[in-house]
Amino acid sequence: MAELQEVCEASRLTAHGQRILLSGVLGKSRRMIRLFEFLLERSMTASTTKEIEIAQVVFGRSTDADLAVDATVRVHIHRLRKKLEAAPADERGERLMLPRGEYRLAVVAPDEQDQYREHDPQRRVDWRYVAGAALLLTINAVCWFGLASKPAGDPRIESVLWSGLAESSAPVLIVSGDFYVFGEQGADGSVQRMIADARIASSEALSQFKQSAPDASQGYVDMNAYHLPSGLAPALVSVAPVVAAMRPGDANAVKDVTTSRFTNEMLSNHDIVYVGLLDTLGDLQEPFFDICGFSLSASGDTLLDKASGDRFQADWDEPSTQGIMRRDYAYLARFPGPAGNHVVVVAGVMDPALIEAGHIASDKAELGRLKARLGDSEAFEALYEVRTFGPSNVSGKLLIARPLDVEQMWRAKGARSSEVDSLSGSGRADDAVAQ
């Protein structure tokens, strides 16, 4: 009887495993797919595995790897767990899940799934939270307009990061990075949860996914809703007073918008201050990464230095329940826009770095140290390593500060005018948030 139960369990695991692989829910990361396949194989044979074995087999680590420092396995396990939670249930309501604290896959019945879930607010978004996020932006806008009535004199506006905007008379548009979320309906037709998926970044993308994978998208419904990163509010609180000080006494000179509502025309009609994650740039992502010295991985957690080939991977784990140090990366940049305007980027790979980026961008001493490295450069980028412990940032260290080649911006200096004409079209930008 026990052998028969093992055979049945292996058969169920096989069926669920094939469904997950075919659905594309794991994304394109070879390491994520390899991790899933390895755990599926071990689970089907009821074989136990340990973190060190996963590190060696899946991630190529040596036998003497220090897993107290190298959190690669734990970070990927966390992400795999969230991807499996986001996958739709089968026709019986069963899900393939990864129990917390274990390195095995299990087929879980509907009434047992809550105890396996990892309660991550960026994966299951309460409607009240979405509404609260919209309210937060409204409150921030009111604060900016109130601050704008105060007299100038903030020394931070003369720093290497902000001086271009301070010398300009163009209106400032603060662009907050947001990302698309959609609903999953229950058997009664009501929306049971909201889901964020890197592959599905707009209503159009959801429609295409439902056509290409009808089984995997069963129950998915467009709610026309967007979510804000948890690190955005603290970053805005840091940056807003600096921006307001550059346009004193003129409430109409500082406005705000999210990337989902950003249009190409805004890019040439305003000085831009982007505050958000690097993978929520929306329509700004393509021109931005053409300009900067880094490329962003499809998973959104790793920056690749184009010049040196060095990789900077954030291993911050929300909610960071383990008592170990983790890394994240903050990014600041300043460069000219396509119409002689100015663009400032205050961003992070993940939420802790976004918060730290806001602190750095508004700290007079840090801005002074940045100027000492860069001089009076009118276009530059800076990368900081942010060390975290649990929910707190411990330190921020400047890794790279370098000028950007202005002559190569916006494709070519000679093509500047045609680029501006193209960017000034009246059509709405895609809502897609590139991941």
Buried (B, 14 or more C-beta within 10 A) or exposed (E): EEEEEEEEBBEBBEBBBEBBBEBBBBBEBEEBBBBBBBBBBBBBEEEEBEBBBBBBBBBEBEEEBEBEEBBBBBBBBBBBBBBBBBBBBBEEBBBBBBEEEBBBBBBBEEEEBEEBBBEBBBBBBEEEBBEEBBEBBEEBBEBBBEBBEEEEEBEBBEBBBBBBBBEBEBBBBBBBBBBBBBBBBEEEEEBEBBBBBBBBBBBBBBBBBBEEBEEBBBBBEBBEBBBBBBBBBBBBBBBBBBBBBBBBEBBEBBBBBBBBBBBBBBBBBBBBBBBBBBBBBBBBBEBBBEBBBBEBBBBBBBBBBEEEEEEBBBBBBBEBEEEBBBBBBBBBBBBBBBBEBBBBBBBBBBBBBBBBBBBBBBBEEBBEEBBEBBEEBBBBBBBBBBBBEEEEBEEBEBBBBBBBEBEEBBBEEEEBEEBBEEBBEEEEBBBBBBB
